[in-house]
Structure formats: structure tokens, C-alpha cells
Amino acid sequence: FLIPESPRWLIVKAREQKALSIFKRIYGEKEAENQVTNVKNLIAMETKSDWRMLLQPGFRMALFIGVALAMLGQFMGVNAVLYYGPTIFTESGLSSGDSLFYQVLVGLVNMLTTVLALAIIDKVGRKQLVYWGVSGMIITLILTGLYFRFGEQLNMSQIFLLVFFLLYIFCCAISICAVIFVLLSEMYPVKVRGAAMSVAGLSLWIGTYLIGQLTPWMLSTLTPAGTFWLFAVMCVPYIMIVWKLLPETTGKSLEEIEEMWILKGKQK
């Protein structure tokens, strides 16, 4: 009830005045006319979506980034923690009842932090959230691994593990969990968005399936410490891709993002 229709969709449906009024709310009186003109020009240039367009240089890079972020995000541990949290807590020496209670706290922090991420993502920016959040994930994953490796020798309380888990979930929920779905919905040019999001979305759920199947094996084979250190290592290529390859989309219209990828393709 509160979200307006897409101005692009309204222009496609010949409801230009309605689109103009929405653009005025977003950009102000002076810029709204320019936005309508830009959208109409891009619509006039569009051709029917074609899977082969994904292989063009600029679009190919966008597809690679989306697939890489979707897959890597699953191997940074978030779903392993959410799926197998009670098992991991039990292995640390907690009773099954305490393990389930701790997992409830993990879920609560995840939910509340996601709400916070929704409130600040446009103010802070997608890439900044990833930088700070993934950096925090690396630190908390290393600390969690150290707890499992040396916690018993140092007689550390399980409260330390809970704190590390909650900080990890906070860093994850405020960054990659919120940002990935926003990025996938806005980073692709309109003419390939349906096809590209299909590939990226499939990659994300393949990664989710694989981490769900592999986590028990990793916990038993690599030990919990080795598993969490592996998750920390997987954070590094994620943050490098965001830093080196992903343009900032915050505050940009879909048309501006599309022009940006086309320009990158020409530069290649």
C-alpha cells in the first residue's frame, strides 16, 4: 500500500503523468522531467531479452559478479550457523536445552539486525555495509575457531562462544544477507535482468544446498575450529570482488546502472 508502482512500468503502460509524479517525489521538480526522458530513451533502444546477451562483455561481468557473490556468500558460514547452531553449541559442551535457547538468541539477533539493515542500507551504501560487515565476520569467525581450538585448555566459558556467534550473525545480517538480494535486484540491466537473476538465484540456492550437505562433514573432518577458519578464508574473495569489481549502486537509478555496465563493456 505504501510502495509506488515502478515509474518505468508506468511509462511502458503509457501512464507518463503518474510516473512523473513519482519521479518528483524521488528527485524533485527539476530532475523529474529528465528522468522520464531518460527512461523513454532507454525503452526505445531496448530489444527483446536474449540469453546470448549475457555473454556480452559488460553483461558477462555483471553475471559473474552476481553468481560469485551468491555462491561465496553461502560458504562464509551463515547458513551453517543457522542450520547447525544447536549441534555446534552441543559440541562445545552445552546441554541440548541450552543449545536450543542459544539458537533462539541467534535467530532473534538475525531478525532484529535485518530490520536495522533495511533502515540504513540506503544511507550507508551497499559496499560500505559489505566492507564493515564482512570484516567483522572474518574477525568473529577467527575468534570462534580459536575458541574451539583453545577454549577447553583456557577453561573459557560457553558464553564466549555465544557472544562470538551473536556478533558474527550481527555482522552477517547487516551486510551480505541484506545486501545480496538488493544487489541482485538492481545491478543487472533491464534487458537481461530476468535471465541474469535466474542464473544468480539458482547459484545462491545451489550454494545453500551444498553448505547444508557439507557442514556436518566439515565439522567432523576439519573439526569445528578448522571449519570456522575456512569460512573466514572464504570471506576474503567475497570482499575483494565487491571492492575491485562491483560498482556502487546506492542512489543510482536502474537506467544509470544499465549505462554503467554498457560503458564497462565498451572499455573491455
N, C-alpha and C positions, 0 to 999 in steps of 0.2 A: 504493500500500500504506500510505502514511503519512497521507494526507488523509482525514478522516472524511466520511461522507455529509452532505449538506445537512440540517440539522435541520428545515427547512421541508418538504423532501421526505419525511422520515421521518414527520412529523406527518400529512401528506396521506395517507400509506400506513398510518396507524393504528399507528405504531410509536413511541408517545409516550415510553416509558421510554428508548429508545435516544436519542431527540432530547434528552431531559432530561439524560442523562449527557454528551452533547457540549456542551450549554449550560453544564453545571457546569465543564467543563474551560476554557471560554472566560470565563465571567462569575463563577464561584464559586457556592457553595451557595445563598446568599440570593437572588441575582438570577435564577438559572436558572428557577425556577417562574414568575416574572413574564414572562420571555422566551417560555416555552411558551404562556402565556395570551395574550400579545400576538399571537403568530403565529396561534393558533387564532382569535382575534377577526378578524384581517385576512383569513384564509382564508374565514371565514364571510361576510364582506362582499364578497368578490370576485365579479365577473361574468366571463363569457367574454370573452377578448381580442377587441377590435374595433378595426380600423384607424381608425375615426372618433374613438376615444378620444384619439388622438394630437393632435387638433385642440382638445382642451380646454385652457384657459389654462395650468395648471401643467405638464401633459404636453407641450404645444406648446413651452414654453420649454426643457424638458429636451431635446426632439428637436432644436431649433435649436442648442443648445449642442453637442450631440454631433456634428451634421453640420458645424458651423462648425469645431470643433476638428479633426475628422477631415480636412477639406479643407485648412484652413490649415496643418496640420502637414506636409503634403506640399510646400507652397510656401515652406517655410523652409529647404529645401536638402538635407535629409538624404539622400534617395534620389538626388538629383542627384550628390552626392559619392560615394555608394556605387556608383551605376551608371557614372558617367563619370569617376571618380577618375583612372584611368590616362591618359585623354585630357587632363584638366586638368593633370596633372603633366607630361605631354609638352609641352604648350603653354608651360609655364614654363621649358622648356629641358632637361629631363631626358631621358636615353635611355629607350627602351621598357623595357629591363630594370630600370633604377632605378625607373621609374614603377610597374611591377608590384610591385616589392619594397615601395615606399612604400604601395601599396594594401593589401598584406598586413598591414602595420603598422596601417593604418586599421581593417581588419576585426578584427584582434586586440584593439585598444583597444575597439572596439564591443562585442565579445563579453564581455570582462572587465568593462567598465563596466556592462553589462546585469546581470551576476551581482551586482555591487555594489548596483545599484538594487533588485534583488529583496530584498536583505538589509536595506535601510534604508527602503524606501518606507512601511512601517507606522510606523516610529519617527519619521521626519522629517515625513511627511504629504504628500499628493498636491500640494496647492497650493504648499507651500514648495519642493518639488523643482522645480516648474514655474517659480517666481519666480527661483530661483538659476540653474537650468539655462538657461532662455531668455535671461536677462540675459547669461550667458556666451556663448550663441550669437550674440547681437547684437554683442558686442564682437569675437569671433573672426571673424565674417563681415565686419565693417568692416575689420579688420586684413588679412584675406585680399584684400579688394578693393583696399586701399592697396598691398599687395604687388604685385598685378598692374598697378596704375596707376603706381607709382613705383619698384618694386623694381629694374628694369633701370637706371634713372637713378642709383639709390643703390648699385648693384652689390651687392645683397643676395643672399646665398646661398639656394639652394633649401631648405636646412634650415629657414629661417624659414617657408616655405610648409608644410612637413611639420608643424612644431610647431603652426602655426595650425590645420591640418586636424585634428590629433590632439586638440587642445584643444576644437575645435568638436564632434567626434564624442563626446568625453567628456561635454560639457555636454548634448548632444542625447540620448545613450543613457541618461544618468542621470535625464533629465526626461521629455520628451514621448514618447520611444519606449517607455518602460516605463509611464508614467502613462496614456497614451491607452487602452490595452487594458484596464487595470484600471478606469478610469473608465467606459468603455462597458459593462463587465460589471456594474457595481454602481450606476450613477447612475440607471437607469431603474426606475420602479415595476414590480412583478412583473406586473401585469395588462397592461402594454404593452411589456414588455421584449423579447419576440420580434420584434414589429413594429418597434420603435424601433431595436433593434440591427441589424436588416436594413437599414434606411434609412441608419444611420450607417456601417455596414460597407461598403455599396455606395458611399457618398460617399468613404470613405477610399480605396477601390481605384480609383475614377474619378480622384481626385486623383493617385494613384500613376501611373496610365496617362498622365495629362496631363503631369505633370512629366517623365516618361520621354520623351515625344514632344517637349516644348518645350525641354528643356535644350540640345540641340545648336543649335537656332535662337537661343536667348538668348545662348549663348556666342559665336556668330558675329555676331549683330546688336547686342547690348548690350555686347559684349566681356566677358571674364571678370570684370573689375572691376565693371562695371555689373550683371552677373548676381548677384554675391555681395552687392552693396549692396541689390539688390531683395529678395533673401532676408532680409536684415536688416530691411528695412522691413516685410515680411510677419510678422515676429515680434511687432510691436507690437500689432496687433489680437488676436493669439492671447493674449498676456499680459493684455490689457485684459479680454477675455471671461472668462478664469479669475479675474481679480481682482474684476470687478464682478458677474458673473452666476452663476458656478459656486460652489455651496456646498461646504464641506469634507466629504468622505465618510469620512475616516480615522477609524476607531474606532466608526463607526456601523453598526448592523445594517441589513439590507435593509428591514426594516419601518420603522425610524426615517427612512431616506432617503425611503421612499414617503410617509410622513406629512408630511415636509418639503415635497415637491413639491405635495401636495394643499393644504397651507397657503398656499404661494406662489400657487397658482391662485386660492384664495379671496381673497387680498389683491389680486390683479389685478381 
